[in-house]
C-alpha cells in the first residue's frame, strides 16, 4: 500500500473533483429549474442566495459548536466544527442517517483536516432552517 500512496492520493483527488459541477455548469442550474433570474437579483438584499447566506451565517453565529468565514459569492458555505476529535465523515453519515440531511464532509475536498463540512445555500429557506437546526441538534 505504501508504494501506491501517490496513486491512491491522485484517485482521491479526482473523486473529490466530482463532488460538484464545474463553474459554468453551476450558472445553468437555477435558470434551468426556475426560469430566468440574474445573479445580481439572487445576491442582492432580499435575493434568495443573499438571504440563504445570511441565514446560515446567523445560525452558525448562534451555535456553540460552529464557526465560518463569510461566503464571498459561492453557492455553499464551509463550516468549521469546534469539537475535540470531530470527524467530518462520521458526522456527515450520522446526520444523513438520523436527520436525513446531506452535507459534504470537508475532507472530501482533498484537505488534511477533518473539522469542516460544506452545506449548499440553494434549498428554500424553510428547508435550510430545518437543516441547520438538525446539524445543531446532532452536534449537541
Order of alpha helices (4+ residues) and beta strands (2+ residues): alpha-alpha-alpha-alpha-beta-beta-alpha-beta-beta-alpha
